[in-house]
Structures are given as structure tokens and as C-alpha cells.
Amino acid sequence: MREREIWRRVDRRVAGDVALWAGLAAPVAYARLTPPYERYVVPLLVGSVLLLAAAVVVGRRLPAVAVLLVLLGSVVDGNFVFALLVFSYLAGRRGERAAPAGVLFAVVAAGGTVLHLVLLDTGMATWFLLSCVLLGAGVFPWLVGRYRRQQQALVLAGWEHAEAVQREQRGAAERIRLRERARIAQEMHDSLGHELSLIALRAAALEVAGDLDPRHRAAAGELRASVAGATERLHRIIGVLREADVPASTRPAGESVADLVDGAREAGMAVRLDHPPDAADLPELTAHAAHRVVREALTNAARYAPGAPVTVTLTGLGDRVEVRVVNAPPPAGPLPGPPSHGSGLLALRERVRLAGGVLDAGPTDDGGFAVVARLPVADAAPRPDPGDGGRAGEPVRLRDARRGVRRSLLAALAAPPAVALLLSLVYYPVVTTGAVLDGPAFDRMRIGTPRSELTGLPRRQVEPPPDAPSATAGVTCEYYTDGNFPLAQPTWRLCFADGRLTSKGRTTT
């Protein structure tokens, strides 16, 4: 099926090229095959149609070369101007870059100027006419084709942008689902981890009790070890799903730092709380972070320093509050258990950062451990989520495509008139300087007046019009312009015989 589709596209392309060649060859062949017949009409006709065929063949891969071929054909046959229109448009539509066509038109314009004004000396009128033909049949269609290409690129970029928006929406929904799953996993990990640590602490207290039966003491030790192992497995199974950059609440509804400390005391920990009366008035994000700091620190103290006294302090520092949790070294050394991976403190540090604060944690000089967090009292600005894809809006490619379409449309509409005006500003002064005869001066000229006595006669003449009558014996005619812009066509005709004005007239209406 794929090969069939490829061949179908090739057939359509070949058919289109054949139709293009036939349409462009028709005016050339018609002019050659209708009377009056020129010399070598057959070789010229064959050469013309073959040149058009070559332009069609190379037009898809090298559109600028196709334009060059039809420009060469226009030197011997003016009907190639129709092909120049078509191939210039196709060059703008098919060409990926504008530089080749721009260089081609510049070289043709410069070469034509040198050829007609320097080598052939055909005159400014011929140069101006051919320049306008190049502009109207070459540059303008190319600009229109360029505009159409940019417009097609804009449509394609719009479809790609719409697809990207759909993918982004699907990705955002998937991120929301994953984030919620991670939040639930984090809450389970932190809450269950804290409760398991307290259970391990109670089991450790039973294990060291002096009045307990040895069998029960051994059972308490096994319970403590099992709880520690379960905590570690919980860390491995659920902890890998934790998303540290999501400020999810993990505190029970209405639980404060004081409630958390009371729960630790009931579990057997020696905890002292020192906090100001307005500690409950903290912003929600700051209160959550403070609760999380205290809970994580108490969990670590119960796990790695059982029996050590712990001090929890909340201190106001202007626009900040300092949360400090310090535990003394364990009286009998840490109980054996799985080693710490430090992920709890890493997650805690990120949670504090999201709240706008900083966290310091490390051993103290006496062998204990301190966790210190400095949190802002004012509401912290929400941190950007790096996974949201950035600011919503048009992608760079779509914006560039829109700018390209606007520039191409502006160039297609403004460039040809601007260049034509520039050519006129070059051509007009050259043709009219010293060759303008005003109307009143023409009216004052009387038949029979010697040429030397005519007032207002310009020092230069302009080229006669194509339909000017041929000169007769002893009579010479001179042509002058009235300065009509931009072509400066010959307006006045003065004919002289034996140095006297014999007739005068107007060549244009």
C-alpha cells in the first residue's frame, strides 16, 4: 500500500509537470508557427520547447536555475515572459532560502544595466522598460510565492502548536495524577514512619525494663527489630514514590506542634517544648513546614537516640520564626538497626525551601543532634513548578512563522512599488535633464523662425516615438518632452528645413 501511494504521488507530480510544460510552451509555439515566419523557425521552436522542458525538470530541486533558464530564453523570444511569471512564483513557493533568488535577480539587473547602457547603448528608455519587466514578471511573482510559502508554514506551525497544546494538556493531567499518588505515598510514608518509630520506642523501653521476664524482654527486642525492619521496608517501597517538591500537608487535621510533642511524651520520650503564645498564628505553609520539621526530628531522635532528652524550641526573629529540635546523645548508644539513608532530611530541607526558609541539621558538640529551620512569618510566594512546561503561549516557531508571513506580505505589496519608484527616480532625471520644453515656450514658437532665434529651446532631445514618421529629404525633426513622470515620453515635435522651423506638433494627447 505504501509503495502504491508513493507511485501515485510520483504520477501526479509527473502529470503536473507535463501540464505545466504544455501550458508554457503553447504561447511560444503559437508565435513561432503563425505567419510571418522567421528564419530558422524550426530550430528556434525546438530549442525553446526543450529549454522550457529543462526548466520544468530542474524547477523542483533548483527553482532559481529554472528562473535563469527562462530569463535566457526571453533574450530570443519575448513570449518567455509568461514562463518567467510562473517560474518566479514557483521559485518563491518552493525555495527554502531567499538568498539564491535574490542574488540571481541582482546579477541579472546589474548585467542587464551594463549590457544595455554600456555595451549595446540601447538607451535609458529600453533599460527602464526591461527593468520594469524584470520587476513585474520576476521579482513580484517571486515575492507572492514567498508569501504563500510562509503562509503554508504558518498553517503547519498552527497545527503543530495545536497538537503540542493537546500533548501538554494530556501531560498536565498525567502529572496531576502522579503528583496525587506521590502525595498519598508521602503521607503514608511520613505518618506511618512516625507511628512505627514511636512503637519501636515503646518496645525499646520494654526491652530495657528491669522487672520484665527474660522471655518478654526478648519478645520486646524482637518486636523492636521487626518494627525497625518494617520501617525500612516502608522507606524502600513507598519512599521511592515521594515527590519532595510538592508541599502537601501530612499533618492530621488540627494537630499542632504542641499536640505532636504531647504524643511523643505519651510514647515515652522526654520532650520539652518552649514556644511563644502566638506560635499558632503562623501562615499555613509555614505552620506545615514547622510541624514537619518537629515530627521528622522527633522521629529521628526516637530511632537513633532512644532515651535521650529532646528540646523543641520555637523562637520569633522579626519576620521569621526559628524551629530548633535538639536531642542529647543516647544514654546507652544507638540501638542496632538498619543504617540511615538521609532521605528524610533531604525531603525536609526541600520542604523548608518551598516554604521560603532554610534548614540546617548536624551533630552538636556534645554528641547530640540538632535540626534548625528558619521559616518566614509572611506567606511565601509559590515556587514555580519546573514540570508545568513554562509560560503558556505560542511557541517560538509559531511566532516566527507569523512574523515571516507578515514580512512576506509586506514585501510582496511594498517592494515592487518601492523598486519601481527607485527606478523612476534614476531614469527620470537622466532622461529629462536638458530635454524639457514647456508648453508656453512651445506656443510662442512661430513657423519660419530660424532655429537659432527660438527661445526656450532645450539643449537636448529625447528619442523619437516608435511611430514617428521617417525623415524626408532636407527636413529633420526634433523631439522634446514636457517632463511627464515617470516615463518622460516625447511630447513636442519640431521639424526644420534649411535651419528654419517648418512645422511643429504634439506627439501625445
C-alpha positions as CSV (number, residue, x, y, z in Angstrom):
1,M,0.0,0.0,0.0
2,R,2.8,2.4,0.8
3,E,4.6,1.7,-2.5
4,R,1.3,2.2,-4.3
5,E,0.8,5.6,-2.6
6,I,4.4,6.6,-3.5
7,W,3.9,5.8,-7.1
8,R,0.6,7.6,-7.1
9,R,2.3,10.7,-5.9
10,V,5.0,10.4,-8.5
11,D,2.4,10.0,-11.2
12,R,0.6,13.1,-10.0
13,R,3.8,15.1,-10.0
14,V,4.8,13.9,-13.5
15,A,1.3,14.8,-14.8
16,G,1.6,18.2,-13.2
17,D,5.0,18.9,-14.7
18,V,3.8,17.8,-18.2
19,A,0.7,20.1,-17.9
20,L,2.9,23.0,-16.8
21,W,5.3,22.4,-19.7
22,A,2.5,22.2,-22.2
23,G,0.8,25.4,-20.9
24,L,4.1,27.4,-21.0
25,A,5.1,26.0,-24.4
26,A,1.7,26.9,-26.0
27,P,2.3,30.7,-26.5
28,V,5.9,30.2,-27.6
29,A,4.8,27.6,-30.2
30,Y,1.9,29.6,-31.4
31,A,4.0,32.6,-32.1
32,R,6.6,30.5,-34.0
33,L,4.0,28.6,-36.0
34,T,1.9,31.6,-37.2
35,P,2.9,33.9,-40.0
36,P,5.1,35.8,-40.6
37,Y,7.6,33.1,-40.2
38,E,11.1,33.9,-39.1
39,R,14.3,32.5,-40.4
40,Y,15.3,29.2,-38.7
41,V,11.9,28.9,-37.1
42,V,12.1,25.2,-36.6
43,P,15.4,25.2,-34.7
44,L,14.2,28.1,-32.6
45,L,11.0,26.4,-31.8
46,V,12.7,23.1,-30.9
47,G,15.2,24.9,-28.7
48,S,12.5,26.9,-27.0
49,V,10.4,24.0,-26.0
50,L,13.5,22.0,-24.9
51,L,14.6,24.9,-22.8
52,L,11.1,25.1,-21.2
53,A,11.3,21.3,-20.5
54,A,14.7,21.7,-18.9
55,A,13.3,24.5,-16.7
56,V,10.3,22.3,-15.6
57,V,12.6,19.4,-14.8
58,V,15.0,21.3,-12.6
59,G,12.3,23.6,-11.2
60,R,11.5,21.4,-8.2
61,R,15.1,20.9,-6.9
62,L,16.7,24.1,-8.2
63,P,14.0,26.7,-8.7
64,A,16.4,29.6,-9.1
65,V,18.1,27.8,-12.0
66,A,14.7,27.4,-13.7
67,V,14.2,31.2,-13.5
68,L,17.7,31.7,-15.0
69,L,16.8,29.4,-17.9
70,V,13.6,31.2,-18.8
71,L,15.4,34.5,-18.5
72,L,17.9,33.3,-21.1
73,G,15.1,32.2,-23.3
74,S,13.5,35.7,-23.1
75,V,16.5,37.1,-24.8
76,V,15.5,35.4,-28.1
77,D,11.7,35.1,-27.5
78,G,9.5,37.7,-25.7
79,N,6.9,35.1,-25.0
80,F,9.1,33.6,-22.4
81,V,7.8,36.3,-20.1
82,F,4.8,34.1,-19.3
83,A,7.2,31.3,-18.2
84,L,9.1,33.9,-16.2
85,L,6.0,34.8,-14.3
86,V,5.2,31.2,-13.5
87,F,8.8,30.1,-12.6
88,S,9.4,33.2,-10.5
89,Y,6.3,32.4,-8.4
90,L,7.3,28.7,-8.1
91,A,10.8,29.7,-7.0
92,G,9.3,31.8,-4.2
93,R,6.9,28.9,-3.3
94,R,9.5,26.1,-3.5
95,G,12.7,27.7,-2.4
96,E,13.7,27.2,1.2
97,R,16.1,30.2,1.2
98,A,15.6,33.6,-0.3
99,A,19.3,34.2,-1.0
100,P,19.6,32.3,-4.3
101,A,16.7,34.1,-5.9
102,G,17.9,37.5,-4.5
103,V,21.4,37.0,-5.9
104,L,20.0,35.9,-9.3
105,F,17.8,39.0,-9.6
106,A,20.6,41.3,-8.5
107,V,23.0,39.8,-11.0
108,V,20.5,39.9,-13.8
109,A,19.7,43.6,-13.1
110,A,23.4,44.6,-12.9
111,G,24.3,42.6,-16.0
112,G,21.3,44.0,-18.0
113,T,22.3,47.5,-17.0
114,V,25.8,47.1,-18.2
115,L,24.7,45.3,-21.4
116,H,22.1,47.9,-22.5
117,L,23.7,51.2,-21.3
118,V,27.3,50.4,-21.8
119,L,27.8,47.7,-24.4
120,L,24.7,48.0,-26.7
121,D,23.9,51.6,-25.9
122,T,20.2,51.0,-26.4
123,G,19.2,54.0,-24.3
124,M,17.6,54.7,-21.0
125,A,14.1,54.0,-22.2
126,T,14.9,50.4,-23.2
127,W,16.7,49.9,-19.9
128,F,13.8,51.3,-17.9
129,L,11.3,49.1,-19.8
130,L,13.3,45.9,-19.3
131,S,13.9,46.8,-15.6
132,C,10.1,47.1,-15.1
133,V,9.6,43.8,-16.9
134,L,12.1,42.1,-14.6
135,L,10.4,43.7,-11.6
136,G,6.8,42.9,-12.6
137,A,7.4,39.4,-14.2
138,G,10.2,38.2,-11.9
139,V,10.5,39.9,-8.5
140,F,6.8,40.4,-7.8
141,P,5.7,36.8,-8.6
142,W,8.6,35.6,-6.5
143,L,7.5,37.7,-3.6
144,V,4.0,36.4,-3.9
145,G,5.3,32.8,-4.0
146,R,7.4,33.5,-0.9
147,Y,4.3,34.9,0.9
148,R,2.4,31.7,0.0
149,R,5.2,29.5,1.3
150,Q,5.3,31.5,4.6
151,Q,1.5,31.2,4.9
152,Q,1.7,27.5,4.4
153,A,4.4,27.3,7.1
154,L,2.2,29.3,9.4
155,V,-0.7,26.8,8.9
156,L,1.6,23.9,9.5
157,A,3.0,25.6,12.7
158,G,-0.5,26.2,13.8
159,W,-1.4,22.6,13.5
160,E,1.8,21.6,15.3
161,H,1.0,24.1,18.1
162,A,-2.5,22.7,18.5
163,E,-1.0,19.2,18.8
164,A,1.6,20.4,21.2
165,V,-1.2,22.0,23.3
166,Q,-3.1,18.7,23.4
167,R,0.0,16.8,24.4
168,E,0.7,19.4,27.1
169,Q,-2.9,19.0,28.4
170,R,-2.5,15.2,28.5
171,G,0.9,15.6,30.2
172,A,-0.5,18.0,32.7
173,A,-3.4,15.6,33.6
174,E,-0.8,12.8,33.9
175,R,1.4,14.9,36.1
176,I,-1.6,15.8,38.4
177,R,-2.4,12.1,38.8
178,L,1.2,11.2,39.5
179,R,1.6,14.1,41.9
180,E,-1.5,13.0,43.8
181,R,-0.3,9.4,44.0
182,A,3.1,10.7,45.2
183,R,1.4,12.9,47.8
184,I,-0.6,10.0,49.2
185,A,2.5,7.9,49.3
186,Q,4.4,10.6,51.1
187,E,1.7,11.0,53.7
188,M,1.7,7.2,54.2
189,H,5.4,7.1,54.5
190,D,5.7,10.0,56.9
191,S,2.7,9.3,59.1
192,L,3.3,5.5,59.3
193,G,7.1,6.1,59.7
194,H,6.4,8.4,62.7
195,E,4.0,6.0,64.3
196,L,6.3,3.0,63.8
197,S,9.2,4.9,65.3
198,L,7.1,5.5,68.4
199,I,6.1,1.8,68.6
200,A,9.8,0.9,68.3
201,L,10.5,3.4,71.1
202,R,7.9,1.7,73.4
203,A,9.3,-1.7,72.5
204,A,12.8,-0.5,73.4
205,A,11.5,0.8,76.7
206,L,10.1,-2.7,77.5
207,E,13.3,-4.3,76.4
208,V,15.4,-2.4,78.9
209,A,12.9,-2.7,81.8
210,G,14.5,-4.4,84.8
211,D,11.4,-6.1,86.2
212,L,10.4,-7.8,82.9
213,D,10.6,-11.6,82.4
214,P,13.5,-12.5,80.1
215,R,11.2,-14.2,77.6
216,H,9.1,-11.0,77.4
217,R,12.3,-8.9,77.1
218,A,13.4,-11.0,74.2
219,A,10.0,-10.7,72.7
220,A,10.1,-6.9,73.1
221,G,13.5,-6.9,71.4
222,E,12.2,-8.9,68.5
223,L,9.2,-6.6,68.3
224,R,11.6,-3.6,68.2
225,A,13.7,-5.2,65.5
226,S,10.6,-6.1,63.5
227,V,9.2,-2.6,63.7
228,A,12.6,-1.2,62.6
229,G,12.7,-3.6,59.7
230,A,9.2,-2.7,58.7
231,T,10.1,1.0,58.8
232,E,13.0,0.4,56.5
233,R,10.9,-1.7,54.1
234,L,8.3,1.1,54.2
235,H,11.0,3.5,53.2
236,R,12.1,1.4,50.3
237,I,8.6,0.5,49.0
238,I,6.7,3.8,49.5
239,G,9.6,6.2,49.9
240,V,10.7,5.9,46.3
241,L,7.4,7.5,45.2
242,R,8.0,10.6,47.3
243,E,7.9,13.9,45.4
244,A,9.9,16.3,47.6
245,D,8.9,19.4,45.7
246,V,5.2,19.1,46.4
247,P,4.1,21.0,49.5
248,A,1.5,18.5,50.6
249,S,0.1,18.6,54.1
250,T,0.9,15.4,56.1
251,R,-0.3,16.6,59.5
252,P,-3.6,15.3,60.9
253,A,-6.4,17.8,60.8
254,G,-6.0,20.4,63.6
255,E,-2.8,18.9,65.0
256,S,-0.3,21.5,66.3
257,V,3.4,21.2,67.3
258,A,2.2,21.0,70.9
259,D,-0.1,18.1,70.1
260,L,2.8,16.4,68.3
261,V,5.1,16.8,71.4
262,D,2.3,15.5,73.7
263,G,2.0,12.4,71.5
264,A,5.8,11.8,71.8
265,R,5.7,12.2,75.6
266,E,2.9,9.6,75.8
267,A,5.1,7.3,73.8
268,G,7.8,7.6,76.5
269,M,10.1,10.3,75.1
270,A,11.5,13.0,77.3
271,V,10.5,16.1,75.3
272,R,10.4,19.7,76.4
273,L,8.6,22.3,74.4
274,D,9.4,26.0,74.5
275,H,7.3,28.2,72.2
276,P,5.8,31.7,72.2
277,P,2.0,32.1,72.7
278,D,1.5,33.3,69.1
279,A,3.1,30.2,67.5
280,A,-0.3,29.0,66.4
281,D,-0.8,32.2,64.3
282,L,1.8,31.1,61.7
283,P,0.8,31.1,58.0
284,E,-0.5,27.8,56.8
285,L,2.6,26.9,54.7
286,T,5.0,27.9,57.5
287,A,2.9,26.0,60.1
288,H,3.0,22.9,57.9
289,A,6.8,23.2,57.5
290,A,7.3,23.7,61.2
291,H,5.1,20.7,62.1
292,R,7.0,18.6,59.5
293,V,10.4,19.7,61.0
294,V,9.4,18.8,64.5
295,R,7.9,15.5,63.5
296,E,10.9,14.4,61.4
297,A,13.3,15.5,64.2
298,L,11.4,13.6,66.9
299,T,11.2,10.5,64.6
300,N,15.0,10.6,64.1
301,A,15.6,11.1,67.8
302,A,13.3,8.2,68.8
303,R,15.0,6.0,66.2
304,Y,18.7,6.8,66.6
305,A,18.9,8.3,70.1
306,P,16.4,6.3,72.3
307,G,16.1,7.6,75.8
308,A,17.9,10.9,75.1
309,P,16.1,14.1,76.2
310,V,14.8,16.3,73.4
311,T,14.2,20.1,73.4
312,V,11.8,21.7,70.9
313,T,12.1,25.5,70.7
314,L,10.1,28.0,68.6
315,T,11.6,31.5,68.6
316,G,10.4,34.6,66.8
317,L,13.1,36.5,64.9
318,G,11.2,39.5,63.4
319,D,9.8,38.4,60.1
320,R,11.0,34.9,60.7
321,V,10.5,32.1,63.1
322,E,13.2,29.6,64.2
323,V,12.3,26.0,64.8
324,R,15.0,24.2,66.8
325,V,14.9,20.5,67.8
326,V,18.0,19.3,69.8
327,N,18.4,15.8,71.3
328,A,21.2,14.9,73.6
329,P,23.4,11.8,72.9
330,P,21.7,8.5,73.7
331,P,22.5,7.2,77.2
332,A,23.3,3.7,76.1
333,G,24.3,4.4,72.5
334,P,22.0,3.9,69.5
335,L,20.2,0.6,69.2
336,P,21.2,-1.7,66.4
337,G,19.1,-1.3,63.2
338,P,19.2,-0.5,59.5
339,P,21.5,2.4,58.6
340,S,20.0,5.8,57.8
341,H,19.9,6.9,54.1
342,G,19.4,10.6,54.9
343,S,16.4,10.9,52.6
344,G,14.2,12.2,55.4
345,L,16.4,15.3,55.9
346,L,16.7,15.8,52.2
347,A,13.0,15.9,51.8
348,L,12.7,18.1,54.9
349,R,15.2,20.6,53.5
350,E,13.3,20.8,50.3
351,R,10.0,21.3,52.2
352,V,11.5,24.1,54.1
353,R,12.9,25.7,51.0
354,L,9.4,25.6,49.4
355,A,8.1,27.5,52.4
356,G,10.8,30.2,51.8
357,G,13.2,29.1,54.6
358,V,16.4,27.4,55.2
359,L,17.3,24.2,57.2
360,D,20.5,23.2,59.0
361,A,21.0,19.8,60.5
362,G,24.0,18.2,62.1
363,P,25.7,16.8,65.2
364,T,26.3,19.0,68.2
365,D,29.5,19.4,70.1
366,D,28.3,17.1,73.0
367,G,27.5,14.2,70.6
368,G,23.8,15.0,70.2
369,F,22.0,16.1,67.1
370,A,20.3,19.4,66.1
371,V,17.8,20.3,63.5
372,V,17.3,24.1,62.9
373,A,14.8,25.6,60.5
374,R,14.3,29.3,59.9
375,L,10.9,30.0,58.3
376,P,9.3,33.2,57.1
377,V,6.3,34.5,59.1
378,A,4.7,36.1,56.0
379,D,3.2,33.9,53.3
380,A,5.9,32.8,50.9
381,A,5.3,33.3,47.2
382,P,4.6,29.9,45.5
383,R,7.6,28.5,43.8
384,P,7.3,27.7,40.1
385,D,6.8,24.1,39.2
386,P,9.5,23.0,36.8
387,G,7.2,20.4,35.3
388,D,4.5,22.8,34.1
389,G,6.1,23.4,30.8
390,G,6.8,27.1,31.4
391,R,4.6,30.0,30.5
392,A,1.6,29.1,28.3
393,G,1.6,30.8,24.9
394,E,2.7,30.5,21.4
395,P,5.9,28.6,20.7
396,V,8.8,30.3,19.1
397,R,8.3,28.5,15.8
398,L,4.7,29.7,15.5
399,R,5.6,33.3,16.4
400,D,8.4,33.2,13.8
401,A,6.0,31.8,11.2
402,R,3.6,34.7,11.9
403,R,6.3,37.2,11.6
404,G,7.5,35.6,8.4
405,V,4.1,35.8,6.8
406,R,3.7,39.4,7.8
407,R,7.1,40.3,6.4
408,S,6.5,38.4,3.1
409,L,3.1,40.1,2.6
410,L,4.6,43.5,3.3
411,A,7.4,42.8,0.9
412,A,5.1,41.5,-1.8
413,L,2.9,44.6,-1.6
414,A,5.5,47.3,-0.9
415,A,8.8,46.1,-2.5
416,P,7.7,46.3,-6.3
417,P,6.2,49.8,-6.0
418,A,9.3,50.9,-4.0
419,V,11.7,49.5,-6.5
420,A,9.7,50.9,-9.4
421,L,9.8,54.3,-7.7
422,L,13.5,54.0,-7.3
423,L,14.0,53.1,-10.9
424,S,11.9,56.1,-11.9
425,L,13.9,58.4,-9.7
426,V,17.0,57.1,-11.5
427,Y,15.6,57.1,-15.0
428,Y,13.6,60.3,-15.0
429,P,16.4,62.8,-14.1
430,V,18.7,61.2,-16.7
431,V,16.1,61.4,-19.5
432,T,14.7,64.9,-18.7
433,T,17.8,66.9,-17.8
434,G,18.1,69.5,-20.6
435,A,15.3,68.0,-22.7
436,V,12.1,69.6,-21.2
437,L,10.2,72.1,-23.3
438,D,7.4,73.8,-21.5
439,G,4.0,74.5,-23.1
440,P,4.2,78.3,-23.2
441,A,7.6,78.3,-24.9
442,F,6.2,75.8,-27.5
443,D,3.2,78.1,-28.2
444,R,5.5,81.1,-28.8
445,M,7.5,79.4,-31.5
446,R,6.4,80.6,-35.0
447,I,6.7,78.8,-38.2
448,G,9.6,80.2,-40.3
449,T,11.6,81.4,-37.3
450,P,15.3,80.4,-37.6
451,R,16.3,77.7,-35.1
452,S,18.9,80.0,-33.6
453,E,16.3,82.6,-32.7
454,L,13.8,80.2,-31.0
455,T,13.6,81.0,-27.2
456,G,13.2,78.2,-24.7
457,L,14.6,75.5,-27.0
458,P,16.2,72.7,-24.8
459,R,19.8,71.8,-25.4
460,R,19.0,68.0,-25.6
461,Q,16.5,65.9,-27.4
462,V,14.7,62.8,-26.4
463,E,14.3,59.6,-28.5
464,P,11.6,59.8,-31.1
465,P,8.4,57.7,-30.5
466,P,8.2,54.3,-32.3
467,D,5.5,55.6,-34.7
468,A,7.5,58.7,-35.7
469,P,7.4,59.5,-39.4
470,S,10.5,58.8,-41.3
471,A,12.7,61.8,-42.2
472,T,12.3,63.4,-45.7
473,A,15.0,65.0,-47.8
474,G,16.1,68.2,-46.3
475,V,13.7,68.0,-43.3
476,T,14.9,67.0,-39.8
477,C,12.5,66.6,-36.8
478,E,13.5,67.0,-33.2
479,Y,11.5,65.7,-30.2
480,Y,11.3,67.1,-26.7
481,T,9.4,66.1,-23.6
482,D,7.2,68.2,-21.3
483,G,8.6,66.3,-18.3
484,N,5.7,63.8,-17.8
485,F,6.6,61.5,-14.9
486,P,7.9,58.8,-14.8
487,L,8.4,57.8,-18.5
488,A,9.3,61.3,-19.9
489,Q,7.8,60.4,-23.2
490,P,8.4,62.7,-26.2
491,T,5.6,65.4,-26.3
492,W,6.7,68.0,-28.8
493,R,7.8,67.6,-32.4
494,L,9.7,70.4,-34.2
495,C,10.7,70.0,-37.8
496,F,13.4,72.1,-39.5
497,A,14.4,72.7,-43.1
498,D,17.4,74.9,-44.1
499,G,17.7,75.9,-40.4
500,R,14.1,77.3,-40.1
501,L,11.1,75.9,-38.3
502,T,8.8,74.4,-40.9
503,S,6.2,72.6,-38.7
504,K,5.5,71.8,-35.1
505,G,3.1,69.5,-33.4
506,R,2.2,67.4,-30.4
507,T,3.1,63.7,-30.4
508,T,0.9,62.6,-27.4
509,T,-2.6,63.5,-26.5
